[in-house]
Amino acid sequence: MKVIVDTKICEAHGDCVLAAPEVFDLDDDDNVVVLLQEEPGEGLRDQVVEAARLCPVSAIRIGR
């Protein structure tokens, strides 16, 4: 699984960090999402899917 984040539309709501803290964090300087793992293991799929679902601006996509 590959996680793709559009940092240009990210508004740093932080829902992704709460859903999958092993994969997402917020950058203190730019106040946008930071990918900690671009290709997390399948064991984190449910959390990453939830993070993408919760993003109010749809800045997170999941690829293969």
C-alpha positions as CSV (number, residue, x, y, z in Angstrom):
1,M,0.0,0.0,0.0
2,K,1.3,3.5,-0.9
3,V,0.0,6.6,0.9
4,I,-0.2,9.8,-1.2
5,V,-0.7,13.2,0.5
6,D,-1.5,16.4,-1.3
7,T,0.2,18.9,1.0
8,K,-1.0,21.8,-1.1
9,I,-4.6,21.2,0.1
10,C,-3.8,19.9,3.6
11,E,-5.3,22.2,6.3
12,A,-3.6,20.4,9.2
13,H,-6.8,19.3,10.9
14,G,-4.8,16.4,12.4
15,D,-7.5,13.8,12.1
16,C,-5.0,11.6,10.2
17,V,-2.5,11.8,13.0
18,L,-5.2,10.7,15.5
19,A,-6.2,7.8,13.2
20,A,-2.7,6.6,12.3
21,P,0.0,8.2,14.3
22,E,2.6,5.6,13.0
23,V,2.0,7.0,9.5
24,F,1.2,10.7,9.9
25,D,2.5,13.6,11.9
26,L,2.1,17.4,11.7
27,D,5.0,19.7,10.7
28,D,5.4,22.4,13.3
29,D,6.8,24.9,10.8
30,D,4.4,24.6,7.9
31,N,1.5,23.1,9.9
32,V,0.8,20.5,7.2
33,V,0.8,16.7,7.3
34,V,4.1,14.8,7.2
35,L,4.2,11.2,6.0
36,L,6.3,9.1,8.4
37,Q,5.8,6.0,6.3
38,E,5.1,6.3,2.6
39,E,4.5,2.6,2.3
40,P,3.2,1.3,5.6
41,G,2.7,-2.4,6.1
42,E,-0.7,-4.1,5.6
43,G,-1.2,-4.2,9.4
44,L,-1.8,-0.4,9.3
45,R,-4.2,-0.5,6.4
46,D,-7.4,0.0,8.5
47,Q,-5.9,3.0,10.3
48,V,-4.7,4.6,7.0
49,V,-8.1,4.0,5.4
50,E,-9.7,5.6,8.4
51,A,-7.3,8.6,8.2
52,A,-8.1,9.1,4.5
53,R,-11.8,8.9,5.3
54,L,-11.6,11.4,8.1
55,C,-9.6,14.0,6.2
56,P,-12.1,16.9,5.7
57,V,-10.3,18.1,2.6
58,S,-9.5,14.7,1.0
59,A,-5.8,15.3,1.0
60,I,-5.0,11.6,1.5
61,R,-5.1,8.9,-1.1
62,I,-4.2,5.2,-0.9
63,G,-2.4,3.6,-3.9
64,R,-1.0,0.2,-4.5
